[in-house]
Amino acid sequence: MGKSYLAVGFMVAAVAAATVGCKCEKVCGDACETACGAACAVKCECAPAKHVVLIGVDGCGARWIPWDVMPNLKALRDEGLYTVGRCHRPTASAINWKSVFSGVSPEIHGFTKWNSSKPSIEPPASAFDAEGRIPCIFSEIRRQTPGAYTVSLFAWDGIGNCHNTNTVDFARYYGGKGDEYPVRDASVFAEGARQLAKKPTLMLLYQGGVDHAGHSHNWGSPEYTNALAQVDANLGKFMTALKGTDMWKDTAVMFVADHGGLGTHHGGVEDIRVLEIPFIVSGPAAKGLRLREPAMLEDVAPTIAALLGLDAPESWRGRAAVNLP
């Protein structure tokens, strides 16, 4: 089944000034002395979202999406913001997922192979944070909003190398054989629905079956289309659960992929059907926002940060793909 990433992290007591969903500025005074035990007042500039769900589907090329058999994804697209983004070359998984989480391109984070677990090219010194790691969106949430709860659920173990799982409160890898992806991917969404009770600030739901179907049967094949339909069915059940919670009104849902494909390949193929990926920002917290184009995968982390009202690290090269009001 592969290695386990079950890791429930400790919760740090949140200070009053670190309100999830707000960018807060401490102002000297005594207005909140009784509230937080400190002689300070808190001035908040509320952000659009208190919660973000990031859905990542490996190998879901934008030009291969059968919208007619994916009504739940189509609803996210139509009710939110959608553009066709682009991934990085070489168009391989770890290279692009690392960019998703770390806000920088492969030239900075140093992943160069589909299964990179560490940089093959040494990142510049300026790319590292005080803990000696390239900051990812999960580590930034923990640093800037102590007490926030985060979740990472994935069906390919390589994802665990693409973000700092030791800064995630609940991280779990669903391993198994390639032909078991339908069960593994469904388990990711099912656990995601259970985790909603804890109102996570950020939840990652990663699906691996679509990429497996492309490699096994061709991108655009009936088997590939069926794998996308299965993702949509899982998505529909999860969205029903999410909309039934009181956190829904403050939630943004993002949907991205790492690359497309052609034939049974993608890594060295020079074709637009390999480069183009879907980029969706939807949900109640996305209302009134505008999308900035073009969108690249290193824009995902800064977009999540902007939605949550967090500051992007100076080392991130991506930009928020949404214009806030």
Contacts in CASP RR format, 6 or more apart in sequence:
PFRMAT RR
TARGET T0000
AUTHOR 0000-0000-0000
METHOD contacts of the structure
MODEL  1
MGKSYLAVGFMVAAVAAATVGCKCEKVCGDACETACGAACAVKCECAPAK
HVVLIGVDGCGARWIPWDVMPNLKALRDEGLYTVGRCHRPTASAINWKSV
FSGVSPEIHGFTKWNSSKPSIEPPASAFDAEGRIPCIFSEIRRQTPGAYT
VSLFAWDGIGNCHNTNTVDFARYYGGKGDEYPVRDASVFAEGARQLAKKP
TLMLLYQGGVDHAGHSHNWGSPEYTNALAQVDANLGKFMTALKGTDMWKD
TAVMFVADHGGLGTHHGGVEDIRVLEIPFIVSGPAAKGLRLREPAMLEDV
APTIAALLGLDAPESWRGRAAVNLP
1 175 0 8 1.000
1 176 0 8 1.000
2 157 0 8 1.000
2 173 0 8 1.000
2 175 0 8 1.000
2 176 0 8 1.000
3 157 0 8 1.000
3 173 0 8 1.000
4 172 0 8 1.000
4 173 0 8 1.000
5 152 0 8 1.000
5 154 0 8 1.000
5 157 0 8 1.000
5 160 0 8 1.000
5 165 0 8 1.000
5 171 0 8 1.000
5 172 0 8 1.000
5 173 0 8 1.000
6 171 0 8 1.000
6 172 0 8 1.000
6 173 0 8 1.000
7 165 0 8 1.000
7 166 0 8 1.000
7 168 0 8 1.000
7 170 0 8 1.000
7 171 0 8 1.000
7 172 0 8 1.000
8 169 0 8 1.000
8 170 0 8 1.000
9 168 0 8 1.000
9 169 0 8 1.000
9 170 0 8 1.000
11 147 0 8 1.000
11 149 0 8 1.000
11 169 0 8 1.000
12 142 0 8 1.000
12 146 0 8 1.000
12 147 0 8 1.000
13 146 0 8 1.000
13 147 0 8 1.000
14 20 0 8 1.000
14 145 0 8 1.000
14 146 0 8 1.000
14 147 0 8 1.000
14 148 0 8 1.000
15 36 0 8 1.000
15 146 0 8 1.000
16 32 0 8 1.000
16 35 0 8 1.000
16 36 0 8 1.000
16 38 0 8 1.000
16 42 0 8 1.000
17 24 0 8 1.000
17 26 0 8 1.000
17 36 0 8 1.000
17 40 0 8 1.000
17 42 0 8 1.000
18 24 0 8 1.000
18 144 0 8 1.000
18 145 0 8 1.000
18 146 0 8 1.000
18 147 0 8 1.000
19 42 0 8 1.000
19 44 0 8 1.000
19 145 0 8 1.000
20 50 0 8 1.000
20 145 0 8 1.000
20 147 0 8 1.000
20 148 0 8 1.000
20 201 0 8 1.000
20 308 0 8 1.000
21 46 0 8 1.000
21 47 0 8 1.000
21 49 0 8 1.000
21 50 0 8 1.000
21 145 0 8 1.000
21 201 0 8 1.000
21 250 0 8 1.000
21 308 0 8 1.000
21 309 0 8 1.000
22 44 0 8 1.000
22 45 0 8 1.000
22 46 0 8 1.000
22 47 0 8 1.000
22 309 0 8 1.000
23 44 0 8 1.000
23 45 0 8 1.000
23 47 0 8 1.000
23 309 0 8 1.000
23 310 0 8 1.000
23 311 0 8 1.000
24 42 0 8 1.000
24 43 0 8 1.000
24 44 0 8 1.000
24 45 0 8 1.000
25 42 0 8 1.000
25 43 0 8 1.000
25 44 0 8 1.000
25 45 0 8 1.000
26 40 0 8 1.000
26 41 0 8 1.000
26 42 0 8 1.000
26 43 0 8 1.000
27 40 0 8 1.000
27 41 0 8 1.000
27 42 0 8 1.000
27 43 0 8 1.000
28 39 0 8 1.000
28 40 0 8 1.000
28 41 0 8 1.000
29 39 0 8 1.000
29 40 0 8 1.000
29 41 0 8 1.000
30 39 0 8 1.000
30 41 0 8 1.000
31 40 0 8 1.000
31 41 0 8 1.000
32 38 0 8 1.000
32 40 0 8 1.000
32 41 0 8 1.000
32 42 0 8 1.000
33 39 0 8 1.000
33 40 0 8 1.000
36 42 0 8 1.000
47 306 0 8 1.000
47 307 0 8 1.000
47 308 0 8 1.000
47 309 0 8 1.000
47 310 0 8 1.000
47 324 0 8 1.000
48 252 0 8 1.000
48 285 0 8 1.000
48 286 0 8 1.000
48 289 0 8 1.000
48 307 0 8 1.000
48 309 0 8 1.000
48 324 0 8 1.000
48 325 0 8 1.000
49 250 0 8 1.000
49 251 0 8 1.000
49 252 0 8 1.000
49 285 0 8 1.000
49 286 0 8 1.000
49 307 0 8 1.000
49 308 0 8 1.000
50 201 0 8 1.000
50 247 0 8 1.000
50 250 0 8 1.000
50 251 0 8 1.000
50 285 0 8 1.000
50 308 0 8 1.000
51 199 0 8 1.000
51 200 0 8 1.000
51 201 0 8 1.000
51 202 0 8 1.000
51 203 0 8 1.000
51 247 0 8 1.000
51 250 0 8 1.000
51 251 0 8 1.000
51 252 0 8 1.000
51 285 0 8 1.000
52 201 0 8 1.000
52 202 0 8 1.000
52 203 0 8 1.000
52 251 0 8 1.000
52 252 0 8 1.000
52 253 0 8 1.000
52 254 0 8 1.000
52 285 0 8 1.000
52 304 0 8 1.000
52 307 0 8 1.000
52 308 0 8 1.000
53 202 0 8 1.000
53 203 0 8 1.000
53 205 0 8 1.000
53 242 0 8 1.000
53 251 0 8 1.000
53 252 0 8 1.000
53 253 0 8 1.000
53 254 0 8 1.000
54 202 0 8 1.000
54 203 0 8 1.000
54 204 0 8 1.000
54 205 0 8 1.000
54 254 0 8 1.000
54 256 0 8 1.000
54 300 0 8 1.000
54 304 0 8 1.000
55 205 0 8 1.000
55 207 0 8 1.000
55 235 0 8 1.000
55 253 0 8 1.000
55 254 0 8 1.000
55 255 0 8 1.000
55 256 0 8 1.000
56 204 0 8 1.000
56 205 0 8 1.000
56 206 0 8 1.000
56 207 0 8 1.000
56 255 0 8 1.000
56 256 0 8 1.000
56 257 0 8 1.000
56 258 0 8 1.000
57 206 0 8 1.000
57 207 0 8 1.000
57 208 0 8 1.000
57 210 0 8 1.000
57 228 0 8 1.000
57 231 0 8 1.000
57 255 0 8 1.000
57 256 0 8 1.000
57 257 0 8 1.000
58 93 0 8 1.000
58 156 0 8 1.000
58 206 0 8 1.000
58 207 0 8 1.000
58 208 0 8 1.000
58 209 0 8 1.000
58 210 0 8 1.000
58 211 0 8 1.000
58 257 0 8 1.000
58 258 0 8 1.000
59 93 0 8 1.000
59 208 0 8 1.000
59 210 0 8 1.000
59 211 0 8 1.000
59 214 0 8 1.000
59 219 0 8 1.000
59 257 0 8 1.000
59 258 0 8 1.000
59 259 0 8 1.000
59 260 0 8 1.000
59 261 0 8 1.000
59 266 0 8 1.000
60 210 0 8 1.000
60 228 0 8 1.000
60 231 0 8 1.000
60 257 0 8 1.000
60 260 0 8 1.000
60 277 0 8 1.000
60 278 0 8 1.000
61 219 0 8 1.000
61 257 0 8 1.000
61 259 0 8 1.000
61 260 0 8 1.000
61 261 0 8 1.000
61 273 0 8 1.000
61 274 0 8 1.000
61 276 0 8 1.000
61 277 0 8 1.000
61 278 0 8 1.000
62 84 0 8 1.000
62 85 0 8 1.000
62 257 0 8 1.000
62 260 0 8 1.000
62 276 0 8 1.000
62 277 0 8 1.000
62 278 0 8 1.000
63 260 0 8 1.000
63 272 0 8 1.000
63 273 0 8 1.000
63 276 0 8 1.000
64 219 0 8 1.000
64 220 0 8 1.000
64 224 0 8 1.000
64 228 0 8 1.000
64 260 0 8 1.000
64 261 0 8 1.000
64 273 0 8 1.000
65 73 0 8 1.000
65 228 0 8 1.000
65 278 0 8 1.000
66 225 0 8 1.000
66 228 0 8 1.000
66 229 0 8 1.000
67 73 0 8 1.000
67 74 0 8 1.000
67 77 0 8 1.000
69 225 0 8 1.000
69 228 0 8 1.000
69 229 0 8 1.000
69 232 0 8 1.000
70 228 0 8 1.000
70 229 0 8 1.000
70 231 0 8 1.000
70 232 0 8 1.000
71 232 0 8 1.000
72 232 0 8 1.000
72 233 0 8 1.000
72 235 0 8 1.000
72 236 0 8 1.000
72 239 0 8 1.000
73 231 0 8 1.000
73 232 0 8 1.000
73 235 0 8 1.000
73 255 0 8 1.000
73 280 0 8 1.000
76 235 0 8 1.000
76 239 0 8 1.000
76 253 0 8 1.000
76 255 0 8 1.000
76 280 0 8 1.000
76 282 0 8 1.000
76 283 0 8 1.000
77 278 0 8 1.000
77 280 0 8 1.000
77 282 0 8 1.000
79 282 0 8 1.000
79 283 0 8 1.000
80 280 0 8 1.000
80 281 0 8 1.000
80 282 0 8 1.000
80 283 0 8 1.000
80 286 0 8 1.000
81 280 0 8 1.000
81 281 0 8 1.000
81 282 0 8 1.000
81 286 0 8 1.000
81 289 0 8 1.000
81 290 0 8 1.000
81 291 0 8 1.000
81 322 0 8 1.000
82 278 0 8 1.000
82 279 0 8 1.000
82 280 0 8 1.000
82 291 0 8 1.000
83 279 0 8 1.000
83 291 0 8 1.000
83 293 0 8 1.000
83 294 0 8 1.000
83 295 0 8 1.000
83 321 0 8 1.000
84 276 0 8 1.000
84 277 0 8 1.000
84 278 0 8 1.000
84 279 0 8 1.000
85 276 0 8 1.000
85 277 0 8 1.000
85 278 0 8 1.000
85 279 0 8 1.000
85 294 0 8 1.000
85 295 0 8 1.000
85 296 0 8 1.000
85 297 0 8 1.000
86 275 0 8 1.000
86 276 0 8 1.000
86 277 0 8 1.000
86 294 0 8 1.000
86 295 0 8 1.000
86 296 0 8 1.000
86 297 0 8 1.000
87 96 0 8 1.000
87 257 0 8 1.000
87 258 0 8 1.000
87 259 0 8 1.000
87 260 0 8 1.000
87 275 0 8 1.000
87 277 0 8 1.000
87 296 0 8 1.000
87 297 0 8 1.000
88 95 0 8 1.000
88 96 0 8 1.000
88 99 0 8 1.000
88 105 0 8 1.000
88 106 0 8 1.000
88 296 0 8 1.000
88 297 0 8 1.000
89 268 0 8 1.000
89 275 0 8 1.000
90 112 0 8 1.000
90 114 0 8 1.000
90 267 0 8 1.000
90 268 0 8 1.000
91 258 0 8 1.000
91 259 0 8 1.000
91 260 0 8 1.000
91 261 0 8 1.000
91 266 0 8 1.000
91 267 0 8 1.000
91 268 0 8 1.000
91 269 0 8 1.000
91 274 0 8 1.000
91 275 0 8 1.000
92 113 0 8 1.000
92 114 0 8 1.000
92 259 0 8 1.000
92 266 0 8 1.000
92 267 0 8 1.000
93 114 0 8 1.000
93 115 0 8 1.000
93 156 0 8 1.000
93 158 0 8 1.000
93 211 0 8 1.000
93 258 0 8 1.000
93 259 0 8 1.000
94 111 0 8 1.000
94 113 0 8 1.000
94 114 0 8 1.000
94 115 0 8 1.000
94 116 0 8 1.000
94 117 0 8 1.000
94 158 0 8 1.000
94 161 0 8 1.000
94 162 0 8 1.000
95 106 0 8 1.000
95 111 0 8 1.000
95 112 0 8 1.000
95 113 0 8 1.000
95 114 0 8 1.000
95 116 0 8 1.000
96 258 0 8 1.000
96 259 0 8 1.000
96 297 0 8 1.000
97 158 0 8 1.000
97 159 0 8 1.000
97 162 0 8 1.000
97 258 0 8 1.000
98 106 0 8 1.000
98 109 0 8 1.000
98 110 0 8 1.000
98 111 0 8 1.000
98 116 0 8 1.000
98 161 0 8 1.000
98 162 0 8 1.000
99 105 0 8 1.000
99 106 0 8 1.000
99 109 0 8 1.000
99 296 0 8 1.000
99 297 0 8 1.000
99 298 0 8 1.000
99 300 0 8 1.000
100 162 0 8 1.000
100 256 0 8 1.000
100 258 0 8 1.000
100 297 0 8 1.000
100 298 0 8 1.000
100 300 0 8 1.000
100 301 0 8 1.000
101 136 0 8 1.000
101 137 0 8 1.000
101 138 0 8 1.000
101 162 0 8 1.000
101 163 0 8 1.000
101 300 0 8 1.000
101 301 0 8 1.000
102 108 0 8 1.000
102 109 0 8 1.000
102 134 0 8 1.000
102 135 0 8 1.000
102 136 0 8 1.000
102 162 0 8 1.000
102 163 0 8 1.000
102 298 0 8 1.000
102 301 0 8 1.000
102 316 0 8 1.000
103 136 0 8 1.000
103 137 0 8 1.000
103 298 0 8 1.000
103 299 0 8 1.000
103 300 0 8 1.000
103 301 0 8 1.000
103 302 0 8 1.000
103 316 0 8 1.000
103 317 0 8 1.000
103 318 0 8 1.000
104 127 0 8 1.000
104 134 0 8 1.000
104 298 0 8 1.000
104 315 0 8 1.000
104 316 0 8 1.000
104 317 0 8 1.000
104 318 0 8 1.000
105 296 0 8 1.000
105 298 0 8 1.000
105 317 0 8 1.000
106 112 0 8 1.000
107 121 0 8 1.000
108 123 0 8 1.000
108 124 0 8 1.000
108 127 0 8 1.000
108 134 0 8 1.000
108 315 0 8 1.000
108 317 0 8 1.000
109 119 0 8 1.000
109 123 0 8 1.000
109 127 0 8 1.000
109 134 0 8 1.000
110 116 0 8 1.000
110 119 0 8 1.000
110 120 0 8 1.000
110 121 0 8 1.000
110 122 0 8 1.000
110 123 0 8 1.000
111 119 0 8 1.000
111 120 0 8 1.000
111 162 0 8 1.000
112 120 0 8 1.000
112 121 0 8 1.000
113 120 0 8 1.000
114 267 0 8 1.000
115 158 0 8 1.000
116 161 0 8 1.000
117 158 0 8 1.000
117 161 0 8 1.000
118 161 0 8 1.000
123 134 0 8 1.000
126 315 0 8 1.000
127 134 0 8 1.000
127 315 0 8 1.000
128 134 0 8 1.000
128 315 0 8 1.000
129 135 0 8 1.000
129 139 0 8 1.000
129 313 0 8 1.000
129 315 0 8 1.000
131 139 0 8 1.000
133 139 0 8 1.000
133 164 0 8 1.000
134 315 0 8 1.000
135 143 0 8 1.000
135 164 0 8 1.000
135 313 0 8 1.000
135 315 0 8 1.000
135 316 0 8 1.000
136 163 0 8 1.000
136 164 0 8 1.000
136 167 0 8 1.000
136 301 0 8 1.000
137 163 0 8 1.000
137 202 0 8 1.000
137 300 0 8 1.000
137 301 0 8 1.000
137 304 0 8 1.000
137 305 0 8 1.000
138 150 0 8 1.000
138 152 0 8 1.000
138 163 0 8 1.000
138 164 0 8 1.000
138 165 0 8 1.000
138 167 0 8 1.000
138 168 0 8 1.000
138 202 0 8 1.000
139 164 0 8 1.000
139 167 0 8 1.000
140 301 0 8 1.000
140 305 0 8 1.000
140 310 0 8 1.000
140 312 0 8 1.000
140 313 0 8 1.000
141 148 0 8 1.000
141 150 0 8 1.000
141 167 0 8 1.000
141 201 0 8 1.000
141 202 0 8 1.000
141 308 0 8 1.000
141 310 0 8 1.000
142 148 0 8 1.000
142 150 0 8 1.000
142 167 0 8 1.000
144 310 0 8 1.000
144 311 0 8 1.000
145 201 0 8 1.000
145 308 0 8 1.000
145 310 0 8 1.000
148 201 0 8 1.000
148 202 0 8 1.000
149 169 0 8 1.000
149 170 0 8 1.000
149 198 0 8 1.000
149 199 0 8 1.000
149 200 0 8 1.000
149 201 0 8 1.000
150 167 0 8 1.000
150 168 0 8 1.000
150 169 0 8 1.000
150 170 0 8 1.000
150 200 0 8 1.000
150 201 0 8 1.000
150 202 0 8 1.000
150 203 0 8 1.000
151 168 0 8 1.000
151 169 0 8 1.000
151 170 0 8 1.000
151 171 0 8 1.000
151 192 0 8 1.000
151 195 0 8 1.000
151 198 0 8 1.000
151 200 0 8 1.000
151 202 0 8 1.000
151 203 0 8 1.000
151 204 0 8 1.000
152 159 0 8 1.000
152 160 0 8 1.000
152 163 0 8 1.000
152 165 0 8 1.000
152 168 0 8 1.000
152 170 0 8 1.000
152 171 0 8 1.000
152 172 0 8 1.000
152 203 0 8 1.000
152 204 0 8 1.000
152 206 0 8 1.000
153 171 0 8 1.000
153 172 0 8 1.000
153 174 0 8 1.000
153 188 0 8 1.000
153 191 0 8 1.000
153 192 0 8 1.000
153 195 0 8 1.000
153 203 0 8 1.000
153 204 0 8 1.000
153 205 0 8 1.000
153 206 0 8 1.000
154 160 0 8 1.000
154 172 0 8 1.000
154 173 0 8 1.000
154 174 0 8 1.000
154 188 0 8 1.000
154 204 0 8 1.000
154 206 0 8 1.000
155 173 0 8 1.000
155 174 0 8 1.000
155 175 0 8 1.000
155 181 0 8 1.000
155 184 0 8 1.000
155 185 0 8 1.000
155 187 0 8 1.000
155 188 0 8 1.000
155 206 0 8 1.000
155 207 0 8 1.000
155 208 0 8 1.000
155 209 0 8 1.000
156 173 0 8 1.000
156 206 0 8 1.000
156 208 0 8 1.000
157 173 0 8 1.000
157 175 0 8 1.000
159 173 0 8 1.000
159 204 0 8 1.000
159 206 0 8 1.000
160 171 0 8 1.000
160 173 0 8 1.000
163 204 0 8 1.000
165 171 0 8 1.000
169 200 0 8 1.000
170 195 0 8 1.000
170 198 0 8 1.000
172 191 0 8 1.000
174 184 0 8 1.000
174 185 0 8 1.000
174 187 0 8 1.000
174 188 0 8 1.000
175 184 0 8 1.000
176 184 0 8 1.000
178 209 0 8 1.000
178 212 0 8 1.000
181 208 0 8 1.000
181 209 0 8 1.000
181 212 0 8 1.000
181 213 0 8 1.000
181 227 0 8 1.000
182 209 0 8 1.000
182 227 0 8 1.000
182 230 0 8 1.000
184 208 0 8 1.000
184 209 0 8 1.000
185 207 0 8 1.000
185 208 0 8 1.000
185 209 0 8 1.000
185 230 0 8 1.000
185 231 0 8 1.000
185 234 0 8 1.000
186 230 0 8 1.000
186 234 0 8 1.000
188 205 0 8 1.000
188 206 0 8 1.000
188 207 0 8 1.000
188 234 0 8 1.000
189 205 0 8 1.000
189 234 0 8 1.000
189 235 0 8 1.000
189 237 0 8 1.000
189 238 0 8 1.000
190 237 0 8 1.000
192 203 0 8 1.000
192 205 0 8 1.000
192 238 0 8 1.000
193 237 0 8 1.000
193 238 0 8 1.000
193 241 0 8 1.000
193 242 0 8 1.000
195 203 0 8 1.000
196 241 0 8 1.000
196 242 0 8 1.000
196 245 0 8 1.000
196 247 0 8 1.000
199 245 0 8 1.000
199 247 0 8 1.000
201 308 0 8 1.000
202 304 0 8 1.000
202 308 0 8 1.000
205 238 0 8 1.000
207 231 0 8 1.000
207 234 0 8 1.000
209 227 0 8 1.000
209 230 0 8 1.000
209 231 0 8 1.000
210 224 0 8 1.000
210 227 0 8 1.000
210 228 0 8 1.000
210 231 0 8 1.000
212 227 0 8 1.000
213 221 0 8 1.000
213 223 0 8 1.000
213 224 0 8 1.000
213 226 0 8 1.000
213 227 0 8 1.000
214 220 0 8 1.000
214 221 0 8 1.000
214 223 0 8 1.000
214 224 0 8 1.000
214 227 0 8 1.000
214 261 0 8 1.000
214 263 0 8 1.000
214 264 0 8 1.000
215 264 0 8 1.000
215 265 0 8 1.000
216 223 0 8 1.000
216 264 0 8 1.000
217 223 0 8 1.000
217 224 0 8 1.000
217 264 0 8 1.000
218 224 0 8 1.000
218 263 0 8 1.000
218 264 0 8 1.000
219 260 0 8 1.000
219 261 0 8 1.000
219 262 0 8 1.000
219 263 0 8 1.000
219 264 0 8 1.000
219 266 0 8 1.000
219 273 0 8 1.000
239 253 0 8 1.000
242 248 0 8 1.000
242 251 0 8 1.000
242 253 0 8 1.000
248 284 0 8 1.000
249 284 0 8 1.000
250 284 0 8 1.000
250 285 0 8 1.000
251 283 0 8 1.000
251 284 0 8 1.000
251 285 0 8 1.000
252 281 0 8 1.000
252 282 0 8 1.000
252 283 0 8 1.000
252 284 0 8 1.000
252 285 0 8 1.000
252 286 0 8 1.000
252 307 0 8 1.000
253 280 0 8 1.000
253 281 0 8 1.000
253 282 0 8 1.000
253 283 0 8 1.000
253 286 0 8 1.000
254 280 0 8 1.000
254 281 0 8 1.000
254 282 0 8 1.000
254 300 0 8 1.000
254 303 0 8 1.000
254 304 0 8 1.000
255 278 0 8 1.000
255 279 0 8 1.000
255 280 0 8 1.000
255 282 0 8 1.000
256 277 0 8 1.000
256 278 0 8 1.000
256 279 0 8 1.000
256 280 0 8 1.000
256 297 0 8 1.000
256 300 0 8 1.000
257 277 0 8 1.000
257 278 0 8 1.000
258 277 0 8 1.000
258 297 0 8 1.000
259 266 0 8 1.000
259 267 0 8 1.000
259 274 0 8 1.000
259 275 0 8 1.000
259 277 0 8 1.000
260 266 0 8 1.000
260 273 0 8 1.000
260 274 0 8 1.000
260 275 0 8 1.000
260 276 0 8 1.000
260 277 0 8 1.000
261 269 0 8 1.000
261 271 0 8 1.000
261 273 0 8 1.000
261 274 0 8 1.000
262 269 0 8 1.000
262 271 0 8 1.000
262 273 0 8 1.000
262 274 0 8 1.000
266 274 0 8 1.000
267 274 0 8 1.000
268 274 0 8 1.000
277 297 0 8 1.000
279 295 0 8 1.000
279 299 0 8 1.000
279 321 0 8 1.000
281 289 0 8 1.000
281 291 0 8 1.000
281 303 0 8 1.000
281 307 0 8 1.000
281 321 0 8 1.000
281 322 0 8 1.000
285 307 0 8 1.000
286 307 0 8 1.000
286 322 0 8 1.000
288 325 0 8 1.000
289 322 0 8 1.000
289 323 0 8 1.000
289 324 0 8 1.000
289 325 0 8 1.000
290 322 0 8 1.000
290 323 0 8 1.000
291 321 0 8 1.000
291 322 0 8 1.000
291 323 0 8 1.000
292 319 0 8 1.000
292 320 0 8 1.000
292 321 0 8 1.000
292 322 0 8 1.000
292 323 0 8 1.000
293 321 0 8 1.000
295 321 0 8 1.000
296 318 0 8 1.000
298 316 0 8 1.000
298 317 0 8 1.000
298 318 0 8 1.000
299 318 0 8 1.000
299 319 0 8 1.000
299 320 0 8 1.000
299 321 0 8 1.000
300 321 0 8 1.000
301 312 0 8 1.000
301 316 0 8 1.000
301 318 0 8 1.000
302 312 0 8 1.000
302 316 0 8 1.000
302 318 0 8 1.000
302 319 0 8 1.000
302 320 0 8 1.000
302 321 0 8 1.000
303 320 0 8 1.000
303 321 0 8 1.000
303 322 0 8 1.000
305 311 0 8 1.000
305 312 0 8 1.000
305 320 0 8 1.000
306 312 0 8 1.000
306 320 0 8 1.000
306 322 0 8 1.000
306 324 0 8 1.000
307 322 0 8 1.000
312 318 0 8 1.000
312 320 0 8 1.000
END
